[in-house]
Amino acid sequence: MQKEQSPFCKRKPHTGERFLEICLLVLLSKEQSHGYELMEKISNLNFFQQEVNGSTLYRTLRKMEKDELVSSLWEEGSQGPKKKNIPY
């Protein structure tokens, strides 16, 4: 007997990345931010059992930018190298 598939679950099951996208969109809807600031804010939400690592966060932001959910720009800093700013 074959199991009937739901019309809503055509893709593979999602990990926490989709939830991470939602959290990032909520945070960015309030104010623009840099990746490091977003990592701190995500950590403070306490939604994730483990700390979200930088590579996951930046990979998710790049995917979101590719999907045109967010946009970014490079901003001159008073110290150090330019920073990528994500205004949403």
N, C-alpha and C positions, 0 to 999 in steps of 0.2 A: 504494500500500500504506500503510495507516494504522498508525502506531506505537502499540503497546499501552501503556496507562498503568499505572503501578504503583498498587496500592491504597493504598500508604503515602504517596504524594505528591499528594494532592488539592488542596493549596493551592499558591500561588505559591512559588517558591524563597525561602528565608530568607536574609537578610543576616546580619551579625554580631549583630543584636539578640537573637536567640534565645540565642546563646552568651553575650552580655552578661547576659541574665536568669539563666542558670545560674551565671555568676561571681558575680553579686550575691547569689543565694540561698545560695551557699557561704559568702561573706563574712558575710552576715547571720546564718547559722546559728551562727557562732562568737560574735558579739557585735552588739548594736545599734549603729547608726552614723548619722551625718549624711551628706547628699549629698556635701559637700566631702571628708569623710574617705573615702567610698567611691571618689571619683575618684582620690585618692592611692593607695588600695589596689589599684584596678584597674590603674593605671599601673605599679605595682610588680610586677604579675604578668607583665608583658611578653608577654601573649598576643596583643595587637593590634599590627598593623604601624604604625598611626597612633594618636595619643593620642585617647581617647574624649572627645568634647567634652561640656560641661555640658548642653546642650540635649538631646542624645541620652540621656544618663544620666537626667535628670529626666523626660523623656518615657517612658522605659522603666520607671522607678519608678512613675509615675502609672498606666501600663497594668497593671503588676503589682499595684498596689493595687486597681484596678478589677476585676481578675481574682481578687482575694482571695488572692494569693500572699504578699503582705506587708501590713502595716498600719503606720500612722504616727500620731504624736502631736506636738503642739506643746510645746516645752519652754522654760521661762524661762531665759535665759542671764544670766550675771553681767555681761556687757557686750553692748551692741548689742541688736538685735531678737531676738524669739523664733526658735528653730530648730526645724525639723521633724525629728523623730527617728524612725528606722525600726527598730522592734524585731524585726521578722520574726514 
